[in-house]
Amino acid sequence: MALIVYGATLSPFVRKVCVALEEKGLPYQLEMVSPLNPPPEFLAISPLKKIPAFRDTDIPEPNTLSDSSVICDYIEHRFRGTPLYPTDPYLRARALWIEEFMDSAVAAGVGRGLFFERVIKKLMKQPTDDALCQETLHKTLPPLFDYLEKELGDKPYFVADTYTIADISVGSMLATYQHCDENLERWPHLQAYAKRILARPSFKKFIDQETPIVAQLKAA
């Protein structure tokens, strides 16, 4: 079996797929691809020029997929191992909703409003838009984190007290938020949850690899 993930785990979406593979106990290869300068052959795999993309070489061509949610769903249905989606229809839908909430609204704030400004722009030798960062921190993200705090409450996980794709999606985005040197003190349940989820071996492996890279980019 040869599963290939194309991208870099500094992307919360690539991280999400890799964490899912780790949780399922599946071997895979990570091939580094930058969305800022992807090779021509990557565009055939990911027509929207986004990471991650994915290949399962054990099935006939076309054997590629793009979009983290599509890839994670494929992994769940293609392989055995720890289930990452609830079997109950409503609970599965709730997990998918949390995943979508993180991948759309929260990603727009954390990704574009913070990580791109504070980290990626360093790589591109461009100035940080501090006004956008402040707007993100004080206007965009607080109502989104308020919602997550309410939905989580004092539960260990977001759906049915079971670790699911919802938690992988939340954890991956909070890892990116953490790389931006911000904290969750205003949201105590979410803060405790992030500390616990990001300490899981599947997350810690990547955070430990990413942290020095992020520090180097910030110092550039």
C-alpha positions as MATLAB code, in Angstrom:
seq = 'MALIVYGATLSPFVRKVCVALEEKGLPYQLEMVSPLNPPPEFLAISPLKKIPAFRDTDIPEPNTLSDSSVICDYIEHRFRGTPLYPTDPYLRARALWIEEFMDSAVAAGVGRGLFFERVIKKLMKQPTDDALCQETLHKTLPPLFDYLEKELGDKPYFVADTYTIADISVGSMLATYQHCDENLERWPHLQAYAKRILARPSFKKFIDQETPIVAQLKAA';
ca = [
       0.000    0.000    0.000;
       1.312    3.420   -0.886;
      -0.658    6.424    0.269;
       0.801    9.792   -0.661;
      -0.179   13.162    0.814;
       0.962   16.196   -1.157;
       1.507   19.405    0.783;
       3.094   20.627    4.014;
       1.728   20.207    7.521;
       2.020   23.919    8.253;
      -1.259   23.943    6.359;
      -4.031   23.032    8.823;
      -5.734   21.080    6.045;
      -2.670   18.949    5.302;
      -2.156   18.506    9.039;
      -5.764   17.353    9.344;
      -5.281   14.590    6.757;
      -1.977   13.466    8.251;
      -3.439   13.338   11.771;
      -6.340   11.251   10.459;
      -3.869    8.821    8.887;
      -1.876    8.675   12.116;
      -5.013    7.993   14.158;
      -5.992    5.199   11.753;
      -2.486    3.723   12.048;
      -1.907    3.855    8.286;
       1.535    4.208    6.659;
       1.852    7.043    4.145;
       4.323    9.329    2.435;
       4.277   13.102    2.719;
       5.559   14.808   -0.424;
       6.316   18.472    0.158;
       4.433   20.827   -2.149;
       4.144   24.585   -1.649;
       0.884   26.129   -2.874;
       2.866   29.309   -3.521;
       4.956   27.564   -6.162;
       3.480   24.170   -7.042;
       5.101   22.023   -9.743;
       3.150   21.758  -13.012;
       2.271   18.100  -12.420;
       0.564   19.029   -9.133;
      -2.094   21.009  -10.987;
      -3.338   17.815  -12.607;
      -3.972   16.407   -9.124;
      -5.348   19.576   -7.535;
      -7.036   21.765  -10.177;
      -7.805   24.448   -7.564;
      -4.058   24.620   -6.765;
      -4.721   23.906   -3.088;
      -3.108   21.519   -0.647;
      -3.552   18.773    0.347;
      -3.866   16.423   -2.566;
      -3.777   12.667   -2.150;
      -2.944    9.513   -4.086;
      -3.754    5.871   -3.351;
      -1.434    3.869   -5.588;
      -3.152    0.589   -4.724;
      -6.133    1.412   -6.906;
      -6.213    2.001  -10.671;
      -5.891    5.511  -12.055;
      -7.412    7.989  -11.621;
      -6.305    7.411   -8.040;
      -6.006   10.977   -6.756;
      -8.190   13.239   -4.649;
      -8.070   16.816   -3.410;
      -9.760   18.672   -0.519;
      -9.042   17.591    3.046;
     -12.661   16.692    3.881;
     -12.993   14.489    0.800;
      -9.660   12.806    1.545;
     -10.515   12.124    5.196;
     -13.892   10.669    4.234;
     -12.172    8.404    1.717;
      -9.637    7.237    4.296;
     -12.442    6.402    6.730;
     -14.388    4.314    4.214;
     -11.418    2.713    2.469;
      -9.493    1.466    5.508;
     -10.146   -0.202    8.813;
      -8.733    1.063   12.071;
      -9.990    3.476   14.683;
     -13.280    4.959   13.406;
     -13.163    8.732   13.065;
     -16.807    9.332   12.140;
     -19.865    8.476   14.272;
     -22.142    5.751   12.925;
     -25.305    7.453   14.153;
     -26.620    9.614   11.258;
     -27.286   12.699   13.367;
     -23.999   12.526   15.252;
     -22.125   12.011   11.993;
     -23.838   15.092   10.605;
     -22.852   17.065   13.726;
     -19.222   16.003   13.278;
     -19.332   17.061    9.634;
     -20.832   20.409   10.627;
     -18.022   21.133   13.109;
     -15.512   20.130   10.432;
     -17.134   22.512    7.941;
     -17.324   25.313   10.510;
     -13.586   25.024   11.157;
     -12.608   24.610    7.504;
     -14.608   27.616    6.350;
     -15.314   30.355    8.893;
     -12.527   29.688   11.393;
      -9.982   28.934    8.666;
     -10.719   32.262    7.000;
      -9.934   34.068   10.238;
      -6.989   32.070   11.542;
      -5.465   31.361    8.145;
      -5.878   34.581    6.214;
      -6.171   36.989    9.122;
      -3.291   35.711   11.269;
      -1.083   32.914    9.938;
      -0.715   34.335    6.450;
       0.050   37.778    7.828;
       2.415   36.781   10.612;
       4.189   33.786    9.091;
       3.694   33.344    5.345;
       4.309   37.006    4.553;
       7.699   36.685    6.252;
       8.533   33.986    3.731;
       7.321   36.247    0.923;
       9.292   39.241    2.260;
       6.101   41.280    2.572;
       5.006   43.511    5.476;
       2.431   42.274    7.969;
      -0.975   43.960    7.885;
      -1.273   44.647   11.607;
      -4.695   46.238   11.216;
      -6.065   43.031    9.685;
      -4.526   40.974   12.499;
      -6.177   43.163   15.131;
      -9.526   43.023   13.355;
      -9.219   39.243   13.210;
      -8.372   38.965   16.910;
     -10.988   41.391   18.202;
     -13.867   41.116   15.721;
     -13.662   38.059   13.477;
     -12.589   35.240   15.773;
     -14.271   36.004   19.146;
     -17.835   35.095   18.055;
     -16.532   31.947   16.365;
     -14.621   30.881   19.459;
     -17.645   31.809   21.597;
     -19.660   29.309   19.579;
     -17.029   26.588   19.995;
     -16.832   27.267   23.739;
     -20.608   26.890   24.032;
     -20.772   23.755   21.891;
     -17.915   22.092   23.774;
     -18.943   23.021   27.306;
     -17.289   20.660   29.760;
     -17.371   17.666   27.389;
     -14.095   15.941   26.461;
     -14.881   16.024   22.737;
     -17.211   17.903   20.416;
     -19.509   15.039   19.403;
     -20.930   12.235   21.568;
     -17.981   12.214   23.987;
     -15.955   10.441   21.299;
     -12.870   11.589   19.399;
     -13.949   12.186   15.801;
     -13.125   14.085   12.636;
     -14.654   17.102   14.389;
     -11.848   17.075   16.951;
      -9.193   16.552   14.300;
     -10.542   19.576   12.435;
     -10.737   21.765   15.539;
      -7.345   20.649   16.795;
      -5.649   21.264   13.474;
      -6.933   24.822   13.243;
      -6.093   25.555   16.882;
      -2.547   24.327   16.244;
      -2.255   26.974   13.517;
      -3.707   29.578   15.885;
      -1.100   28.541   18.468;
       1.661   29.055   15.890;
       0.487   32.685   15.680;
       1.476   33.218   19.345;
      -2.098   33.686   20.526;
      -3.855   32.051   23.471;
      -7.378   30.969   24.362;
      -7.573   32.364   27.904;
     -10.918   34.018   27.174;
     -12.365   30.557   26.416;
     -11.357   28.253   29.300;
     -13.099   25.110   28.041;
     -11.568   25.508   24.606;
      -8.171   26.285   26.106;
      -8.161   23.110   28.221;
      -9.447   21.122   25.267;
      -6.688   22.428   22.967;
      -4.004   21.544   25.488;
      -5.342   18.008   25.758;
      -6.007   17.404   22.036;
      -2.711   18.847   20.810;
      -0.833   16.622   23.260;
      -2.092   13.507   21.455;
       0.820   11.762   19.689;
      -0.849   12.240   16.296;
      -0.796   16.022   16.749;
       2.348   16.419   18.853;
       4.463   14.764   16.169;
       3.676   17.511   13.680;
       3.603   20.432   16.099;
       7.092   19.504   17.297;
       8.292   19.494   13.671;
       6.531   22.712   12.750;
       7.384   24.895   15.750;
      11.063   25.496   14.883;
      10.153   26.115   11.236;
       7.586   28.724   12.240;
      10.089   30.364   14.591;
      12.650   30.525   11.787;
      10.121   32.089    9.402;
       9.081   34.689   11.963;
      12.704   35.640   12.532;
      13.380   36.098    8.815;
];
